[in-house]
């Protein structure tokens, strides 16, 4: 069970968590109640600095609004975080594989009209 102090960007808090197994030390990104390596339920959430290396990126074209007028490029990256685990988030279109990045957070209007927080991996030293 995730407590208020463990909320990440999916719960409206501008941060990433990784999970660390207390038995084998394996680290991963997505929330799970047990370690995917050894099955131990001794899992500790750790706040990630959000820094890492891009291992894959792509650009998709997304409609700006429901009218269907125009589209804008949206970059998506898979990032191996320094603490361990692999996270997915937005990036600038054309972000290179191997680039060192750090997570920032942007607010975007959701289809239901509300706002949502999203991780945006920005190239370091730009």
C-alpha positions as CSV (number, residue, x, y, z in Angstrom):
1,X,0.0,0.0,0.0
2,X,1.3,3.4,-1.0
3,X,1.2,6.1,1.7
4,X,0.9,9.9,1.2
5,X,4.7,10.3,1.7
6,X,5.2,7.8,-1.1
7,X,3.2,9.5,-3.8
8,X,5.0,10.2,-7.0
9,X,4.0,12.1,-10.2
10,X,1.1,9.7,-10.7
11,X,-0.4,11.0,-7.4
12,X,0.4,14.6,-8.2
13,X,3.8,14.9,-6.5
14,X,6.7,16.0,-8.7
15,X,9.1,13.1,-8.0
16,X,10.0,9.6,-9.1
17,X,10.4,6.6,-6.8
18,X,12.3,3.4,-7.3
19,X,11.8,0.4,-5.2
20,X,14.6,-1.6,-3.6
21,X,14.5,-5.1,-2.3
22,X,15.8,-5.4,1.3
23,X,16.7,-9.1,0.7
24,X,18.6,-9.1,-2.6
25,X,19.2,-5.4,-3.3
26,X,17.5,-5.4,-6.7
27,X,16.1,-2.0,-7.7
28,X,13.2,-1.4,-10.1
29,X,10.8,1.5,-11.1
30,X,7.2,0.3,-11.3
31,X,5.3,-0.2,-8.0
32,X,5.2,-3.9,-7.0
33,X,4.5,-5.4,-3.6
34,X,7.3,-8.0,-4.1
35,X,10.7,-8.0,-5.7
36,X,10.6,-9.2,-9.3
37,X,13.9,-11.0,-8.8
38,X,13.6,-12.9,-5.6
39,X,9.9,-12.5,-4.6
40,X,10.7,-10.9,-1.2
41,X,7.9,-8.6,0.1
42,X,10.5,-6.5,2.0
43,X,10.3,-3.5,-0.4
44,X,11.6,0.0,0.3
45,X,10.6,3.0,-1.8
46,X,13.4,5.4,-2.5
47,X,13.1,8.9,-4.0
48,X,15.0,9.0,-7.2
49,X,17.1,12.0,-8.2
50,X,15.6,11.5,-11.7
51,X,19.0,11.4,-13.4
52,X,19.9,8.7,-15.9
53,X,20.8,7.7,-19.5
54,X,18.4,7.5,-22.4
55,X,18.3,3.9,-23.7
56,X,15.5,4.4,-26.3
57,X,13.6,7.4,-27.7
58,X,11.0,8.0,-30.3
59,X,8.8,10.8,-31.5
60,X,5.0,10.5,-32.0
61,X,2.6,13.0,-33.4
62,X,-0.3,14.0,-31.2
63,X,-3.3,16.0,-31.9
64,X,-3.3,19.3,-30.0
65,X,-7.0,19.2,-29.2
66,X,-10.2,17.2,-30.0
67,X,-10.9,19.4,-33.1
68,X,-8.4,17.3,-35.0
69,X,-6.7,20.5,-36.2
70,X,-2.9,20.1,-36.3
71,X,-0.6,17.8,-34.5
72,X,2.6,18.4,-32.5
73,X,5.6,16.1,-32.1
74,X,6.0,14.5,-28.7
75,X,9.2,12.8,-27.6
76,X,9.1,9.7,-25.4
77,X,12.2,8.2,-23.8
78,X,13.1,5.2,-21.8
79,X,15.7,6.1,-19.2
80,X,17.9,3.9,-17.1
81,X,17.9,5.7,-13.7
82,X,21.1,6.0,-11.8
83,X,19.5,4.3,-8.7
84,X,18.4,1.4,-10.9
85,X,15.2,0.7,-12.8
86,X,14.0,2.0,-16.1
87,X,11.4,4.8,-16.4
88,X,9.4,6.2,-19.3
89,X,8.6,9.8,-19.7
90,X,8.5,12.7,-22.2
91,X,11.6,14.2,-23.7
92,X,12.3,16.7,-26.5
93,X,11.8,15.2,-30.0
94,X,15.1,13.9,-31.3
95,X,16.7,13.3,-27.8
96,X,19.7,11.0,-28.5
97,X,20.2,7.6,-27.2
98,X,23.0,7.7,-24.6
99,X,22.2,11.3,-23.6
100,X,22.4,12.0,-19.9
101,X,19.1,13.4,-18.7
102,X,17.3,14.5,-15.5
103,X,13.6,14.5,-14.8
104,X,11.6,17.7,-14.5
105,X,7.9,17.8,-14.4
106,X,5.3,19.5,-16.6
107,X,1.6,20.0,-16.3
108,X,-0.6,19.0,-19.2
109,X,-4.3,19.3,-19.8
110,X,-5.9,15.8,-19.7
111,X,-8.7,14.8,-22.0
112,X,-11.2,15.0,-19.0
113,X,-10.3,18.7,-18.7
114,X,-8.2,18.3,-15.6
115,X,-4.5,18.8,-15.2
116,X,-2.0,16.0,-15.0
117,X,1.6,15.9,-14.0
118,X,4.1,14.2,-16.4
119,X,7.8,13.5,-16.1
120,X,9.9,15.3,-18.8
121,X,13.5,14.1,-19.2
122,X,15.7,17.0,-20.1
123,X,19.2,16.7,-21.4
124,X,21.8,17.8,-18.9
125,X,24.2,20.6,-19.7
126,X,21.9,22.2,-22.3
